[in-house]
């Protein structure tokens, strides 16, 4: 019952996925990088609002449940999830 947000891929070698954002006035998610977690995080802002805590909890838990093999290969860098190298 809600209008899907527009999705813009703004791949820029100078920026990582931490620069991704949801712009409510444009109903648009802008993704930098190739992170599924960043997309889920910004979708959570679209769906649930501005709360950073809610967006983090929802996106990380959904990623963990849907991609258990990938989850086993991540590490935390502050509140960011990064693939282990």
C-alpha positions as MATLAB code, in Angstrom:
seq = 'XXXXXXXXXXXXXXXXXXXXXXXXXXXXXXXXXXXXXXXXXXXXXXXXXXXXXXXXXXXXXXXXXXXXXXXXXXXXXXXXXXXXX';
ca = [
       0.000    0.000    0.000;
       2.991    2.349   -0.279;
       4.678    3.790   -3.347;
       8.067    2.165   -3.957;
      11.017    4.554   -3.759;
      13.071    5.413   -6.819;
      16.514    3.770   -6.742;
      19.559    5.598   -8.110;
      22.952    3.913   -8.448;
      25.579    6.621   -8.026;
      28.721    4.545   -8.394;
      31.713    6.717   -7.691;
      35.143    5.228   -7.040;
      35.864    8.031   -4.550;
      32.966    7.173   -2.214;
      32.057    3.999   -0.377;
      28.576    2.774    0.477;
      28.563    4.900    3.641;
      27.655    7.862    1.420;
      24.339    6.221    0.468;
      21.159    8.008    1.542;
      17.386    8.188    1.367;
      15.949   11.551    0.256;
      12.352   11.662    1.550;
      11.309   14.728   -0.456;
      12.225   12.883   -3.675;
      11.199    9.417   -2.411;
      14.603    8.285   -3.671;
      17.334    5.982   -2.390;
      20.784    6.899   -3.695;
      23.315    4.072   -3.440;
      27.056    4.513   -3.552;
      29.073    1.312   -3.766;
      27.598   -2.175   -4.042;
      26.440   -2.959   -0.525;
      23.244   -4.934    0.044;
      23.305   -3.833    3.678;
      23.439   -0.172    2.630;
      20.409   -0.682    0.388;
      18.520   -2.411    3.212;
      19.548    0.375    5.608;
      18.281    3.123    3.304;
      15.106    1.148    2.587;
      14.550    0.995    6.354;
      14.731    4.809    6.458;
      12.146    4.900    3.658;
       9.877    2.463    5.474;
      10.371    3.364    9.149;
      11.639    6.960    9.194;
      14.713    8.850   10.347;
      15.773    6.680   13.277;
      19.349    5.541   12.672;
      19.018    2.903   15.389;
      15.918    1.358   13.787;
      17.500    1.407   10.312;
      20.665   -0.275   11.612;
      18.872   -2.954   13.601;
      16.387   -3.790   10.830;
      18.914   -3.863    7.964;
      21.609   -5.825    9.805;
      19.164   -8.425   11.107;
      17.500   -8.893    7.717;
      20.908   -9.276    6.034;
      21.979  -11.795    8.707;
      18.827  -13.884    8.191;
      18.795  -13.771    4.379;
      22.528  -14.138    3.707;
      24.004  -16.352    6.463;
      27.107  -17.320    4.437;
      27.917  -13.695    3.696;
      27.169  -12.779    7.320;
      29.859  -15.236    8.438;
      32.418  -13.230    6.420;
      31.756   -9.732    7.744;
      33.340   -7.577   10.395;
      32.145   -4.392   12.105;
      33.876   -1.048   11.578;
      32.033    1.305   13.901;
      28.387    0.875   12.875;
      29.379   -0.220    9.338;
      29.540   -3.859    8.233;
      32.456   -4.669    5.964;
      33.531   -7.835    4.194;
      36.661   -9.384    5.693;
      39.580   -9.319    3.335;
];
